[in-house]
Amino acid sequence: MSKRVLAVDDSKTMRDMIAFALRAAGFLVEAAEDGEAALGKLATASFDLIITDLNMPKLDGVALTRRVRAMSRYRDIPIVILSSESDGANEAVGGAAGADGWLIKPFSPEQLVGLVQRVCS
């Protein structure tokens, strides 16, 4: 059975790229344009992994990670944060919030798929 991934990014281009790369690797992908929309999808569907951008309007990736970790249903779901910022302090904040992985943009589809496979296994 294929793993279901929720891809959260305010850039439609990035959401499409994530979906294309992961679908080619056999994952089922649904997308949300920000953290608030992601919470709505999490309330109505079941996912095996969340990939979220760090910087988004309404609810950023770290805040989304904290909110997801507070949900008993998703307490242990793998979460990967994507960022164009290579600042180690942001990565530490994401890790403290409960993120399982961190990937710096730009990245290759192979890097994304490899990280997703590692955190989902």
TINUSE-602854 format. One line per field, with one value per residue: residue number from 1; x negated, y negated, z negated of N, C-alpha, C in turn. Coordinates in Angstrom, 3 decimals. Example, Ala and Ser with C-alpha at 12.3 -4.5 7.8 and 13.67 -1.06 7.14 Angstrom:
2
n = c(1 | 2)
n_c1 = c(-13.190 | -12.850)
n_c2 = c(5.690 | 2.250)
n_c3 = c(-7.800 | -7.080)
ca_c1 = c(-12.300 | -13.670)
ca_c2 = c(4.500 | 1.060)
ca_c3 = c(-7.800 | -7.140)
c_c1 = c(-13.200 | -12.900)
c_c2 = c(3.300 | -0.030)
c_c3 = c(-7.800 | -7.870)
END
This chain:
121
n = c(1 | 2 | 3 | 4 | 5 | 6 | 7 | 8 | 9 | 10 | 11 | 12 | 13 | 14 | 15 | 16 | 17 | 18 | 19 | 20 | 21 | 22 | 23 | 24 | 25 | 26 | 27 | 28 | 29 | 30 | 31 | 32 | 33 | 34 | 35 | 36 | 37 | 38 | 39 | 40 | 41 | 42 | 43 | 44 | 45 | 46 | 47 | 48 | 49 | 50 | 51 | 52 | 53 | 54 | 55 | 56 | 57 | 58 | 59 | 60 | 61 | 62 | 63 | 64 | 65 | 66 | 67 | 68 | 69 | 70 | 71 | 72 | 73 | 74 | 75 | 76 | 77 | 78 | 79 | 80 | 81 | 82 | 83 | 84 | 85 | 86 | 87 | 88 | 89 | 90 | 91 | 92 | 93 | 94 | 95 | 96 | 97 | 98 | 99 | 100 | 101 | 102 | 103 | 104 | 105 | 106 | 107 | 108 | 109 | 110 | 111 | 112 | 113 | 114 | 115 | 116 | 117 | 118 | 119 | 120 | 121)
n_c1 = c(-0.839 | -0.562 | -2.220 | -0.696 | -1.144 | -1.226 | -1.775 | -2.907 | -3.034 | -3.445 | -4.013 | -2.856 | -4.301 | -6.353 | -4.808 | -3.775 | -6.151 | -7.095 | -4.953 | -5.087 | -7.658 | -7.395 | -5.139 | -6.106 | -7.788 | -6.064 | -4.406 | -1.353 | -0.043 | 1.156 | 1.965 | 1.478 | 1.899 | 0.957 | 0.213 | 2.630 | 4.532 | 3.479 | 3.963 | 6.730 | 7.005 | 5.742 | 7.593 | 9.619 | 8.695 | 6.376 | 2.895 | -0.521 | -2.875 | -4.177 | -5.221 | -6.538 | -6.840 | -9.062 | -8.695 | -5.691 | -2.565 | 0.009 | -0.227 | -3.221 | -5.829 | -7.121 | -5.310 | -3.134 | -4.191 | -4.421 | -1.682 | -0.700 | -2.108 | -0.833 | 1.525 | 3.147 | 3.626 | 1.715 | -0.708 | -3.073 | -3.677 | -5.901 | -7.624 | -8.831 | -10.713 | -11.020 | -13.271 | -14.536 | -16.466 | -19.620 | -20.345 | -21.506 | -20.276 | -17.536 | -17.012 | -17.492 | -15.404 | -13.241 | -13.705 | -13.426 | -10.739 | -9.708 | -10.227 | -11.277 | -13.025 | -15.014 | -15.328 | -17.185 | -16.289 | -17.424 | -16.616 | -17.202 | -14.934 | -15.661 | -17.027 | -14.910 | -13.127 | -14.803 | -15.169 | -12.507 | -11.946 | -13.740 | -12.750 | -10.255 | -10.618)
n_c2 = c(1.187 | -2.191 | -4.982 | -7.851 | -11.234 | -14.531 | -17.497 | -20.646 | -23.905 | -27.317 | -27.977 | -27.182 | -26.036 | -24.696 | -22.875 | -21.352 | -20.277 | -18.707 | -16.896 | -15.674 | -14.434 | -12.666 | -11.135 | -9.808 | -8.103 | -6.392 | -7.269 | -8.519 | -11.706 | -14.637 | -18.099 | -21.224 | -24.739 | -26.254 | -26.286 | -26.388 | -25.420 | -22.879 | -21.806 | -21.600 | -19.599 | -17.487 | -17.006 | -15.741 | -13.634 | -10.854 | -10.647 | -9.624 | -10.974 | -14.283 | -16.978 | -20.084 | -23.536 | -25.963 | -28.812 | -30.341 | -32.019 | -32.743 | -30.205 | -29.008 | -26.543 | -25.557 | -26.235 | -24.760 | -22.182 | -22.020 | -22.169 | -19.848 | -17.879 | -18.099 | -16.816 | -13.871 | -11.850 | -12.259 | -12.386 | -10.884 | -11.021 | -11.217 | -14.236 | -16.507 | -19.385 | -21.944 | -24.389 | -27.498 | -28.689 | -28.273 | -28.409 | -27.151 | -27.571 | -27.793 | -25.182 | -23.857 | -24.884 | -23.847 | -21.106 | -20.996 | -21.533 | -19.214 | -18.171 | -15.663 | -15.650 | -17.727 | -19.771 | -21.597 | -24.071 | -24.936 | -21.564 | -18.265 | -16.038 | -13.421 | -13.721 | -14.551 | -12.333 | -10.349 | -11.276 | -11.225 | -8.497 | -7.540 | -8.689 | -7.581 | -4.896)
n_c3 = c(0.000 | 0.861 | -0.616 | -2.066 | -1.461 | -2.689 | -1.195 | -1.925 | -1.006 | -0.167 | 2.402 | 5.517 | 7.587 | 6.188 | 4.687 | 6.807 | 7.874 | 5.743 | 5.550 | 8.108 | 8.035 | 5.840 | 6.496 | 8.734 | 7.453 | 6.276 | 4.200 | 2.748 | 3.113 | 1.611 | 1.585 | -0.176 | -0.607 | -2.740 | -6.314 | -7.775 | -5.934 | -5.695 | -8.258 | -8.124 | -6.158 | -7.485 | -9.435 | -8.124 | -6.601 | -6.279 | -6.735 | -6.039 | -6.153 | -6.455 | -4.522 | -4.791 | -4.005 | -5.412 | -5.668 | -5.452 | -4.763 | -7.208 | -8.801 | -9.714 | -8.897 | -11.246 | -13.284 | -12.339 | -12.608 | -15.415 | -16.103 | -14.888 | -16.285 | -18.691 | -18.280 | -18.991 | -17.132 | -15.156 | -16.408 | -16.078 | -13.389 | -10.614 | -9.897 | -7.578 | -7.059 | -4.687 | -3.453 | -2.229 | -3.571 | -4.972 | -7.564 | -10.543 | -12.982 | -12.463 | -11.648 | -14.037 | -15.601 | -14.205 | -14.606 | -17.395 | -17.549 | -16.633 | -14.108 | -11.800 | -9.733 | -7.518 | -4.740 | -2.433 | -0.111 | 3.153 | 4.088 | 5.337 | 7.067 | 6.426 | 3.989 | 2.349 | 2.505 | 1.436 | -1.229 | -2.147 | -1.928 | -3.870 | -6.303 | -6.417 | -6.824)
ca_c1 = c(0.000 | -1.358 | -2.156 | -0.030 | -1.953 | -0.642 | -2.793 | -2.407 | -3.934 | -2.671 | -4.357 | -2.235 | -5.373 | -7.012 | -3.850 | -3.721 | -7.415 | -7.082 | -3.976 | -5.607 | -8.780 | -6.949 | -4.238 | -6.962 | -8.387 | -5.016 | -3.655 | -0.128 | -0.332 | 2.181 | 1.278 | 2.138 | 1.147 | 0.377 | 0.416 | 4.051 | 5.176 | 2.985 | 4.704 | 8.052 | 6.877 | 5.414 | 8.808 | 10.588 | 8.066 | 5.275 | 1.624 | -1.657 | -4.016 | -3.934 | -6.350 | -6.064 | -7.753 | -9.301 | -8.088 | -4.405 | -1.613 | 1.040 | -0.793 | -4.467 | -6.146 | -7.420 | -4.039 | -2.356 | -4.787 | -4.005 | -0.249 | -0.523 | -2.634 | 0.141 | 2.680 | 2.840 | 3.686 | 0.530 | -1.848 | -4.269 | -3.830 | -7.133 | -7.466 | -10.032 | -10.599 | -11.792 | -13.588 | -15.572 | -17.440 | -20.526 | -20.702 | -21.393 | -19.360 | -16.182 | -16.928 | -17.390 | -14.045 | -12.371 | -13.910 | -12.828 | -9.284 | -9.320 | -10.493 | -12.138 | -13.980 | -15.178 | -15.920 | -17.413 | -15.947 | -16.832 | -17.029 | -16.837 | -13.887 | -16.290 | -17.275 | -13.615 | -12.644 | -15.667 | -14.845 | -11.165 | -12.062 | -14.417 | -11.916 | -9.066 | -10.923)
ca_c2 = c(0.000 | -3.411 | -5.961 | -9.114 | -12.385 | -15.872 | -18.481 | -21.961 | -24.972 | -28.410 | -28.047 | -26.118 | -25.372 | -23.763 | -21.786 | -20.512 | -19.561 | -17.681 | -15.877 | -14.955 | -13.573 | -11.601 | -10.232 | -8.967 | -7.112 | -5.509 | -7.836 | -9.268 | -13.048 | -15.679 | -19.360 | -22.331 | -25.969 | -26.825 | -25.462 | -26.313 | -24.485 | -21.540 | -21.335 | -21.202 | -18.299 | -16.488 | -16.726 | -14.985 | -12.529 | -10.214 | -10.756 | -8.912 | -11.890 | -15.685 | -17.774 | -21.455 | -24.661 | -26.688 | -30.143 | -30.420 | -32.898 | -32.192 | -29.277 | -28.532 | -25.135 | -25.213 | -26.289 | -23.604 | -21.000 | -22.023 | -21.861 | -18.444 | -17.076 | -18.169 | -16.004 | -12.486 | -11.039 | -12.483 | -12.628 | -10.187 | -11.097 | -11.881 | -15.587 | -17.057 | -20.812 | -22.459 | -25.796 | -28.090 | -29.235 | -27.237 | -28.773 | -26.028 | -27.910 | -27.420 | -23.726 | -23.469 | -25.220 | -22.843 | -19.847 | -21.119 | -21.496 | -17.842 | -17.747 | -14.490 | -15.879 | -19.100 | -19.766 | -22.955 | -24.361 | -23.947 | -20.173 | -17.429 | -15.057 | -12.260 | -14.060 | -14.548 | -10.951 | -9.644 | -11.691 | -10.726 | -7.051 | -7.318 | -9.020 | -6.727 | -3.484)
ca_c3 = c(0.000 | 0.978 | -1.705 | -1.719 | -1.844 | -2.594 | -0.827 | -2.321 | -0.553 | 0.411 | 3.823 | 6.308 | 8.324 | 5.283 | 4.418 | 8.002 | 7.997 | 4.692 | 5.943 | 9.266 | 7.617 | 4.942 | 7.238 | 9.577 | 6.559 | 5.777 | 3.090 | 3.018 | 2.622 | 1.576 | 1.319 | -0.876 | -0.319 | -3.959 | -7.496 | -8.142 | -4.996 | -6.044 | -9.435 | -7.637 | -5.489 | -8.509 | -10.206 | -7.335 | -5.875 | -6.983 | -6.026 | -6.614 | -6.183 | -6.107 | -4.055 | -4.884 | -3.848 | -6.662 | -5.647 | -4.752 | -5.443 | -8.094 | -9.785 | -9.114 | -9.054 | -12.641 | -14.018 | -11.894 | -13.244 | -16.830 | -16.178 | -14.526 | -17.397 | -19.781 | -17.901 | -19.335 | -15.912 | -14.332 | -17.290 | -15.611 | -11.940 | -10.186 | -9.348 | -6.952 | -6.784 | -3.562 | -3.636 | -1.389 | -4.513 | -5.453 | -8.928 | -11.464 | -14.080 | -12.028 | -11.674 | -15.449 | -16.039 | -13.589 | -15.315 | -18.723 | -17.373 | -16.360 | -12.730 | -11.658 | -8.658 | -7.060 | -3.406 | -1.947 | 1.285 | 4.045 | 3.912 | 6.489 | 6.766 | 5.792 | 2.580 | 1.676 | 2.396 | 0.505 | -2.590 | -2.448 | -2.158 | -5.158 | -7.468 | -6.406 | -7.055)
c_c1 = c(-0.879 | -1.151 | -1.513 | -0.815 | -1.128 | -1.779 | -2.233 | -3.429 | -3.083 | -2.981 | -3.733 | -3.293 | -6.073 | -6.082 | -3.799 | -4.993 | -7.497 | -6.155 | -4.502 | -6.699 | -8.292 | -5.980 | -5.046 | -7.620 | -7.332 | -4.217 | -2.362 | -0.314 | 0.900 | 1.473 | 2.158 | 1.261 | 0.574 | 0.729 | 1.869 | 4.797 | 4.739 | 3.735 | 6.110 | 8.016 | 6.564 | 6.637 | 9.767 | 10.011 | 6.902 | 4.017 | 0.543 | -2.878 | -3.541 | -5.250 | -5.853 | -7.186 | -7.931 | -8.516 | -6.832 | -3.526 | -0.646 | 0.469 | -2.047 | -4.751 | -6.441 | -6.143 | -3.149 | -2.882 | -4.371 | -2.536 | 0.009 | -0.994 | -1.683 | 1.388 | 2.352 | 2.789 | 2.385 | -0.734 | -3.150 | -4.474 | -5.173 | -6.811 | -8.819 | -9.767 | -11.543 | -12.062 | -14.627 | -16.665 | -18.314 | -21.016 | -20.465 | -20.449 | -17.930 | -15.993 | -16.784 | -15.989 | -13.054 | -12.487 | -13.287 | -11.307 | -8.789 | -9.543 | -11.485 | -13.204 | -13.948 | -15.857 | -15.993 | -17.056 | -17.116 | -17.406 | -16.594 | -15.683 | -14.460 | -16.587 | -15.977 | -13.123 | -13.489 | -15.368 | -13.486 | -11.221 | -12.729 | -13.494 | -10.647 | -9.362 | -11.039)
c_c2 = c(-1.244 | -4.329 | -7.239 | -10.275 | -13.658 | -16.848 | -19.880 | -23.021 | -26.058 | -28.618 | -26.871 | -25.352 | -24.340 | -22.594 | -20.816 | -19.684 | -18.430 | -16.544 | -15.040 | -13.966 | -12.395 | -10.639 | -9.295 | -7.862 | -6.217 | -6.019 | -8.467 | -10.634 | -13.919 | -16.957 | -20.344 | -23.568 | -26.671 | -25.932 | -25.326 | -25.341 | -23.054 | -20.986 | -20.892 | -19.843 | -17.195 | -16.094 | -15.807 | -13.790 | -11.993 | -10.271 | -10.003 | -9.798 | -13.289 | -16.292 | -19.205 | -22.453 | -25.327 | -27.991 | -30.165 | -31.432 | -32.087 | -31.282 | -28.677 | -27.076 | -24.711 | -25.219 | -25.111 | -22.337 | -20.904 | -21.628 | -20.387 | -17.549 | -17.089 | -17.331 | -14.537 | -11.592 | -11.108 | -12.721 | -12.038 | -10.239 | -11.757 | -13.237 | -16.042 | -18.529 | -21.176 | -23.935 | -26.248 | -28.705 | -28.106 | -27.526 | -27.593 | -26.299 | -27.546 | -25.916 | -23.218 | -23.755 | -24.211 | -21.498 | -19.870 | -21.072 | -20.090 | -17.372 | -16.587 | -14.668 | -17.316 | -19.040 | -21.204 | -23.038 | -25.136 | -22.556 | -19.396 | -16.507 | -13.831 | -12.510 | -14.005 | -13.126 | -10.163 | -9.986 | -11.143 | -9.222 | -6.751 | -7.587 | -8.176 | -5.270 | -3.151)
c_c3 = c(0.000 | -0.215 | -1.191 | -2.305 | -1.690 | -2.360 | -1.067 | -1.911 | 0.073 | 1.893 | 4.567 | 7.085 | 7.445 | 4.945 | 5.591 | 8.159 | 6.974 | 5.100 | 7.105 | 8.844 | 6.774 | 5.631 | 8.129 | 8.754 | 5.900 | 4.593 | 3.601 | 2.378 | 2.706 | 1.145 | 0.568 | -0.710 | -1.551 | -5.144 | -7.909 | -7.238 | -5.301 | -7.245 | -9.051 | -6.967 | -6.492 | -9.326 | -9.451 | -6.589 | -6.699 | -6.127 | -6.786 | -6.774 | -5.839 | -5.660 | -4.052 | -4.651 | -5.203 | -6.685 | -4.782 | -5.483 | -6.306 | -9.173 | -9.156 | -9.457 | -10.483 | -13.474 | -13.628 | -12.568 | -14.707 | -16.972 | -15.872 | -15.673 | -18.597 | -19.504 | -18.173 | -18.093 | -15.104 | -15.153 | -16.747 | -14.103 | -11.594 | -9.555 | -8.826 | -6.664 | -5.647 | -3.791 | -2.629 | -2.262 | -5.064 | -6.865 | -9.873 | -12.612 | -13.711 | -12.065 | -13.104 | -15.989 | -15.466 | -14.285 | -16.698 | -18.659 | -17.062 | -14.938 | -12.718 | -10.599 | -8.209 | -5.712 | -2.906 | -0.462 | 1.902 | 3.760 | 5.143 | 6.096 | 6.044 | 4.320 | 1.781 | 1.459 | 1.402 | -0.945 | -3.018 | -2.730 | -3.495 | -6.344 | -7.532 | -6.735 | -8.528)
END
